[in-house]
Each structure stands twice: as structure tokens, then as C-alpha cells.
Amino acid sequence: MPSFPQPGFVTICEINRDLVTADTLSDAEANETYGKLLGLVFNPVPFQSLEDPTQPPPTSNAALSQPKGFGMITSSLKHIFQPNDIDLLPEVALQGVSWHQYKHILAFISGFNQVTVRDFEDSAGKEPCVLTSESQRDVKVLEWRPNGGKSLAVACKGGICIWVASYPGNAASVRSGSASFLGALSRGSGTRWTLVDFFRSPHDEQISALSWSPDGRYLASASYESSSFTIWDVAQGIGTPIRRGLGGTSVVKWSPTGDYFFSGKFDGTFYLWETNTWNSEPWSSASGFVTGATWDPDGRMVLLAFSKSSKLGSIHFASKPPSLDAHLLPVDLPEIISLTGSQGIEKIAWDASGERLAVSYKGGDDVYKGLIAIYDTRRNPLISASLIGFIRGPGDNPKPIAFSFHNKFKQGPLLSVCWSSGFCCTYPLLFRS
């Protein structure tokens, strides 16, 4: 039977297909269930927007502040939208939380114009850092740079902020030719952060999708306002627009091997690209537009969520790169409808081992609403999924706003969820394969 968290209880972790719950979030409970195994406890990070969304952005230079208490989140993922493709943006699985590739450092959107960074390895820096800047308005997406030290890309109105950690005697350098105010150092104890670059989008577009190439040399960005996406050469600060089709872009995603690239549009079309010559193959869907895309560890299949479907789709490549021959097959998650009474899938995240899939869903009955379903997945060679159970967050009527896996955590999948109740919680999913 799938694990179900009773009302009034919160989920702590998974131990071998059993999702462990407790009546309260506490370090003692976490230490007892998984802390002794891992030698580490991932405390929940409380947050709230420090800004009044009706006010203009702060005018100070890049600055670091500490959260003043916590409460209900006013998240930049929950904006009041204008007509056009922006009406559909709330359905997209925006990357609002991201784990550093090799470190136990978590970054997440914690307000309209701000990002919170929590380093679980820094015992001195228990307080998280909050990154704000006058350049960083209306944050939508963020992602750590692979192989780039402590470097974080933050997508916002008008472009992309690139933040880098600075250390005494080893200050992060601002790219030559960048505006001088970018180099302002953050204030506060612990790690200091410098805004080292700002990639300006054409026509001051709102950037709503980001994806790094696996080697960290290139950054892809896109907007719901534009039919093209941009490939940035990060060292040079130069962006090359690539256009196919009409309509705004909902999602971009580089494959883990770098051979392939996926882009989806709000009109229901999506494209598979091979990155050697940037040739593409167009596809179209009768299940609405792609709201989420996630690759398997080998970069040979991609799992898709659609706006009007309670099934996932999986694209399987028939031969090696640069071939674009592929098949689209359905992946059934029958419990999403039969158990929860929901109206379909909302967001997905797939662990880098390919063994755990997290799914949030639209609506749901009084018992199941606001939970995240956890599936055990197999690829042999087609994708199959079996339900393990559900995760419940803390606070009153919590709903998952954004979630993501740590892709290089050695002891097993590590899922972090930003809940509407104002907590970012991390759940170790520990099992023996």
C-alpha cells in the first residue's frame, strides 16, 4: 500500500519505500530517522517576501540581508498575470528551487525580487543569505552553473543575473565591460556574494526559462514573450538567438550529455535539437503544451508533462546523436486521477538516478489536495512507474510551489520543496536499489 500522511502530520523522509511522518517538523525527529545514516540534517528554511509587491524594486546596489521572521509566502511564482501566453505561465514547472551540483547548497526564490541561499555545510552560517539587487526584478527561475564553482543564474525581468560567491583574498571578478554597479559586494557574515554579470534580454523581456549546458560554458534562456530562445556564451557575455515556430516558449532543457536540447512552446509544439549543428525536429501535442521536461541520466529519453493530460509522455531516441529519430510514448500514472480525484498533472521532477519521480497535481479532493506523489521508476527499456506514497508539507493547507532534486547526492535522491506555507523543506529518499 502507498504511504499516506495523515492530516496533521508532516513527512520527514523515505526509508525503503516507506515515507516516514511525524506530528511536527523537528531536528530531533530528522536526526532519529535519517540524520544518523547521513551524518547531516536538512533543517527546513523559513522564508517570506521582504518586499511589498506593490512597491518598486529596492534601489540599493547588490545587497545581502537576513530574513526577518517568516510567515505566508508572497511568491514571485504566484503573480497576477497579464493576457497572452503569460496567462498560461502559472501552469509551467518553473525552476524555483535548485541544488548546487556538488555541494549541499540550496537556492530558491523567496520573494518577488529575491533569492535565498542556504549552505548546509557551513556550520557557522546557519542563517541563510538573501540576494537582492536593483537589477534583479520579478524573479522567475534560477539554476546553479555546472562546473562553475559557486555561481548562480537568476532569470528576471529584462535579463539574467549571474551571482558568484566571494571569499577573503579571492573576490569574484566582474566581467570587463559590465556595468560598474554590478561589482557591489554583499553585506553580512559568512559567504559574500557578488553580482558579476547581467545578460540583458532583447526588448527588456521577462526571462521565464533557463538551462545550463552540462559543461557550464553556455546558458540557454527563453521568455513567454518571445518565439526565440537565446544561447549565451557566458565568458563573452554574448547571446545568440535561435528561432523556430511561433508563440512564446514554455520550457528549455539541455540533455545531461549536451548532445540534445529540448524546447517547448505555448501553442503545443515542441522541438528536439541536436547541438552539433542546431538542427531540429518539430513535434506537436494534442494534450496541450509542455509544462515540464526532465531528462534521464543518460540523455537518451526525456519525460514530459502536458497541460491537458493526466499521463506523462516519454521521448525515446531510436539511435545515437546526432540522430533526431525518436518515439513519443505514454507513461501512465493512474493513481493521480483514481486516488486523488485531481484534474491532471501540475509539475514533475525526476531524480538523476532515474529511480524516483515527484509529481504534483491540480486540485484533488479534501484528503489528497496539496500533496506530492512519489513514484519508483524503472527504465527497462521503457519507463514504468509505481506509486510509493505522498509527501505532506508543514503549516496550514500547504501547496507545493516549486520542487527539485539534488542531482549528485551520493546516499540517494534528495528532494527539496518550497511550500506555500513559507518553508523550503528537504526530504532524503533513502532506499537500497
C-alpha positions in Angstrom: 0.0 0.0 0.0 1.3 3.5 -0.8 2.4 5.6 2.3 -0.2 8.2 3.1 0.5 11.1 5.6 -2.5 11.6 7.9 -3.8 15.1 8.2 -1.9 17.0 11.0 1.3 15.0 10.2 4.3 16.1 8.1 6.6 14.0 6.0 10.3 13.6 7.1 11.9 11.2 4.7 11.7 7.9 2.8 13.2 4.8 4.2 13.0 1.8 1.7 9.6 2.7 0.2 8.1 3.9 3.4 7.5 7.7 3.7 8.1 8.4 7.4 5.9 11.1 9.1 5.9 12.9 12.4 3.4 15.2 14.1 5.9 18.1 13.9 8.9 19.3 12.0 11.9 19.0 14.3 15.7 18.4 14.0 15.4 15.6 16.6 12.9 13.7 14.5 15.0 14.2 11.4 18.2 13.1 13.2 16.4 10.0 14.5 15.0 8.9 11.1 17.8 9.8 8.6 20.4 12.0 10.4 22.3 9.1 11.9 22.6 7.5 8.4 23.7 10.6 6.6 25.6 12.5 9.3 23.6 15.6 8.3 20.2 17.1 9.0 18.5 19.3 6.4 16.6 21.9 8.5 13.6 23.5 6.9 14.4 27.0 5.7 11.6 29.5 6.7 11.0 32.4 4.3 8.7 35.2 3.3 8.9 38.0 0.9 10.5 41.0 2.5 9.1 43.3 -0.2 5.6 44.7 -0.7 4.8 43.6 -4.3 3.0 46.9 -5.0 6.2 48.8 -4.3 9.0 49.4 -6.8 12.1 47.2 -6.5 14.9 48.3 -4.0 17.3 50.9 -5.2 20.4 49.8 -3.3 23.2 48.0 -5.0 23.6 44.2 -4.8 23.0 43.5 -1.1 22.6 40.6 1.2 20.1 40.7 4.0 18.7 38.2 6.6 15.1 37.1 6.7 13.0 38.9 9.3 11.0 36.0 10.7 8.7 34.1 8.4 5.1 33.5 7.5 2.9 33.1 4.5 5.0 33.4 1.3 4.3 36.1 -1.3 6.0 34.2 -4.1 7.0 35.6 -7.4 5.7 32.3 -8.9 2.2 33.5 -8.0 2.0 36.8 -9.8 -1.1 38.4 -11.2 -0.6 37.8 -14.9 -1.5 39.8 -18.0 -3.1 38.4 -21.1 -1.3 36.3 -23.8 1.0 33.4 -23.0 1.5 34.8 -19.6 -1.9 33.6 -18.7 -0.5 30.0 -19.1 2.7 30.6 -17.2 1.4 29.5 -13.8 0.9 26.1 -15.3 4.6 25.7 -16.1 7.0 23.9 -13.7 9.3 27.0 -13.2 12.6 26.1 -11.7 12.1 28.0 -8.4 14.5 25.8 -6.4 17.9 24.5 -7.3 20.7 22.4 -5.7 24.3 23.1 -6.3 25.8 20.2 -8.4 28.5 19.1 -5.9 27.8 21.0 -2.7 24.9 20.9 -0.1 23.9 24.4 -1.1 20.3 25.1 -1.9 19.0 28.3 -3.7 15.3 29.1 -4.0 13.0 32.1 -5.0 11.8 33.6 -1.7 10.1 36.8 -2.9 9.3 38.9 -6.0 12.9 40.2 -6.3 14.9 38.0 -4.0 16.7 34.6 -3.8 17.6 32.8 -0.6 20.8 30.6 -0.5 21.3 28.1 2.3 24.6 26.3 2.7 24.0 23.2 4.8 27.8 22.5 5.0 28.5 25.9 6.6 28.0 25.3 10.4 28.9 29.0 11.1 26.4 30.3 8.5 23.2 28.7 9.9 21.3 31.9 8.8 20.6 31.8 5.0 21.8 34.6 2.7 19.2 36.6 0.8 20.4 38.0 -2.6 18.8 41.2 -3.8 19.8 43.8 -6.4 18.2 46.7 -8.3 18.9 44.6 -11.5 17.0 41.6 -10.1 13.3 42.3 -10.6 10.5 39.8 -10.8 12.5 36.6 -10.4 11.0 33.6 -12.2 13.7 30.9 -12.4 17.2 30.1 -11.1 19.8 27.4 -11.7 23.3 26.7 -10.4 26.1 26.7 -13.0 27.7 23.2 -13.6 31.4 23.1 -13.1 31.4 26.8 -12.2 32.3 27.0 -8.5 29.6 28.7 -6.6 27.9 30.5 -9.5 24.1 31.0 -9.8 22.0 32.3 -12.7 18.8 34.1 -11.8 16.2 34.9 -14.5 14.2 38.1 -14.1 12.6 41.0 -15.8 14.9 42.2 -18.6 17.7 39.6 -18.3 19.7 37.2 -16.2 21.7 38.0 -13.0 24.9 35.9 -12.5 25.9 35.7 -8.8 29.2 34.3 -7.6 30.5 33.6 -4.1 33.4 35.7 -3.0 36.0 34.8 -0.3 38.6 36.9 1.6 41.6 37.3 -0.7 39.7 35.8 -3.6 37.0 38.2 -4.7 34.7 37.2 -7.6 35.6 39.3 -10.7 33.1 41.2 -12.7 33.3 40.6 -16.5 35.0 43.5 -18.2 32.6 45.7 -20.0 29.8 45.0 -17.5 28.1 47.9 -15.7 30.2 49.0 -12.8 27.4 48.8 -10.2 27.4 45.0 -10.7 30.5 44.6 -8.7 29.0 45.8 -5.4 29.7 43.3 -2.7 27.0 41.9 -0.5 27.0 42.7 3.2 26.8 40.2 6.1 28.7 37.4 7.8 29.7 34.1 6.1 29.9 33.8 2.4 29.7 37.0 0.4 28.0 37.1 -3.0 28.9 39.4 -5.9 26.6 40.1 -8.9 29.3 39.7 -11.5 27.2 40.0 -14.7 23.8 40.8 -16.1 22.8 39.4 -19.5 20.3 41.8 -20.9 17.4 40.3 -22.8 16.2 41.9 -26.1 13.3 44.4 -25.7 13.5 44.0 -21.8 11.7 40.7 -22.0 10.8 38.7 -18.8 13.1 35.7 -18.8 11.0 32.7 -17.7 13.1 29.6 -18.6 16.8 28.8 -18.1 19.0 25.8 -18.7 22.8 25.4 -18.4 24.8 23.2 -20.8 26.3 20.3 -18.8 29.9 21.8 -19.1 28.7 25.2 -17.9 30.0 27.0 -20.9 26.6 28.0 -22.3 23.3 29.2 -20.8 20.0 28.9 -22.6 17.3 31.4 -21.8 13.8 31.9 -23.1 10.7 34.0 -22.5 6.9 33.5 -22.8 7.1 36.9 -24.6 9.3 35.6 -27.5 9.2 32.9 -30.1 13.1 32.5 -30.0 15.4 31.3 -27.3 19.0 32.5 -26.7 22.2 30.6 -26.2 24.6 32.7 -24.1 28.4 32.3 -24.3 28.9 33.0 -20.6 32.6 34.0 -20.7 32.0 36.5 -23.5 28.5 37.7 -22.4 27.2 37.3 -25.9 23.8 35.8 -26.7 22.8 34.1 -30.0 19.0 34.0 -30.6 17.6 30.8 -32.2 14.1 30.8 -33.6 11.7 28.1 -34.6 7.9 28.4 -34.9 5.6 31.0 -33.4 4.4 31.7 -29.9 6.2 32.1 -26.6 8.5 29.4 -25.1 7.3 27.5 -22.1 10.4 25.3 -21.3 14.0 24.7 -22.4 16.1 21.8 -21.2 19.7 20.7 -22.1 20.3 17.0 -22.0 22.9 15.7 -19.4 25.3 14.7 -22.2 25.0 18.0 -24.0 24.1 16.3 -27.3 20.5 17.2 -27.3 18.3 20.2 -26.4 14.6 20.4 -25.8 12.3 23.4 -26.3 8.5 23.6 -25.8 6.1 26.4 -26.8 2.7 27.5 -25.5 1.0 26.7 -28.8 1.5 22.9 -28.1 4.5 22.5 -30.4 7.9 21.3 -29.1 11.3 20.8 -30.7 14.1 18.3 -30.4 17.5 19.8 -31.3 20.9 18.2 -31.8 23.5 20.7 -30.6 26.3 20.0 -33.1 24.6 21.8 -36.0 21.5 23.0 -34.1 19.1 21.2 -36.5 15.7 20.4 -35.0 12.7 18.2 -35.5 9.2 19.7 -34.7 6.6 17.8 -32.8 3.0 18.7 -31.8 0.8 17.5 -29.0 -3.0 17.1 -28.7 -2.5 17.1 -24.9 -1.9 20.8 -24.5 1.5 22.4 -24.2 4.6 21.1 -22.4 4.6 22.3 -18.8 7.7 20.3 -17.6 10.5 18.4 -19.2 13.2 16.3 -17.5 15.9 14.0 -19.0 17.0 10.6 -17.9 20.6 10.3 -16.6 22.0 9.0 -19.9 20.4 11.8 -22.0 18.6 9.2 -24.2 15.0 9.9 -23.2 13.0 12.8 -21.9 10.0 12.7 -19.7 7.3 15.3 -20.4 4.2 16.7 -18.6 1.4 18.3 -20.6 -1.1 21.0 -19.6 -4.2 18.9 -20.5 -3.2 15.3 -19.6 -3.1 13.1 -16.6 -0.4 11.0 -18.3 3.2 11.8 -18.9 4.9 11.3 -22.3 8.4 9.9 -22.8 10.5 10.6 -25.9 12.9 7.7 -26.7 15.7 8.3 -29.2 16.0 5.4 -31.7 19.7 5.9 -32.4 22.8 7.8 -31.2 23.5 11.5 -31.6 23.2 13.5 -33.7 20.2 11.4 -35.0 16.8 13.0 -34.2 14.8 9.8 -34.8 12.6 9.3 -31.8 9.3 7.9 -30.5 6.8 9.5 -28.1 5.1 7.0 -25.7 2.6 7.5 -22.9 3.6 6.9 -19.2 0.6 6.0 -17.1 0.2 7.4 -13.5 -3.3 6.1 -12.9 -3.4 7.0 -9.2 -3.2 10.7 -10.0 -6.9 10.6 -11.0 -8.3 7.4 -9.3 -6.8 8.1 -5.8 -6.6 11.9 -5.6 -9.5 13.0 -7.6 -7.3 15.6 -9.3 -7.8 17.3 -12.7 -4.3 16.3 -14.0 -0.6 16.7 -13.5 0.9 20.0 -12.5 4.7 19.7 -12.0 7.3 16.9 -12.2 10.8 16.4 -11.1 12.9 13.3 -11.9 15.9 12.2 -9.8 19.2 11.9 -11.7 19.5 8.2 -10.8 16.2 7.7 -12.7 14.7 5.9 -9.7 12.4 8.5 -8.1 9.8 10.8 -9.7 8.0 13.6 -7.8 4.6 14.7 -9.2 2.3 17.5 -8.0 -1.3 17.6 -9.4 -4.1 20.1 -10.0 -6.9 20.2 -7.4 -7.6 16.9 -5.7 -10.2 16.1 -3.0 -10.0 17.3 0.6 -7.9 14.4 1.7 -5.3 14.5 -1.1 -5.0 18.1 -2.2 -1.6 19.9 -1.8 0.4 16.6 -1.6 3.3 15.5 -3.7 3.2 11.9 -5.1 6.5 9.9 -5.1 6.9 7.2 -7.7 9.5 4.4 -8.0 10.6 4.5 -11.7 12.2 1.9 -13.9 13.7 2.2 -17.4 13.9 -1.3 -19.0 13.9 0.0 -21.7 10.5 1.8 -21.4 9.7 3.9 -18.4 7.3 2.5 -15.8 6.3 4.0 -12.5 4.8 2.6 -9.3 3.4 4.8 -6.5 5.3 4.8 -3.2 3.2 7.3 -1.4 2.7 11.0 -0.7 4.6 13.9 0.9 2.7 16.4 3.0 4.3 19.8 3.8 4.2 21.9 7.0 1.8 24.7 8.0 -1.8 25.4 7.1 -3.0 24.0 3.8 0.5 23.8 2.3 0.7 23.5 -1.5 4.0 22.8 -3.4 5.1 25.9 -5.3 8.4 24.5 -6.7 10.5 21.4 -6.2 13.7 19.9 -7.4 16.1 17.0 -6.8 19.8 17.3 -5.8 21.5 15.5 -8.8 24.7 14.4 -7.1 23.8 13.4 -3.6 25.6 10.1 -3.1 23.4 8.5 -0.5 20.2 8.7 -2.6 17.7 11.2 -4.0 17.2 14.4 -2.1 14.0 16.3 -2.9 13.5 20.0 -1.9 10.1 21.6 -1.9 9.1 25.2 -1.5 5.7 25.2 0.2 3.1 27.9 0.1 3.1 27.9 3.9 6.6 29.6 3.9 9.0 26.7 4.3 11.6 25.2 2.0 11.9 21.6 3.2 14.3 18.8 2.1 13.4 15.1 2.0 16.1 12.4 1.8 14.6 9.4 -0.2 16.8 6.6 1.1 16.5 3.1 -0.4 18.5 0.1 -1.5 18.1 -0.4 -5.2 
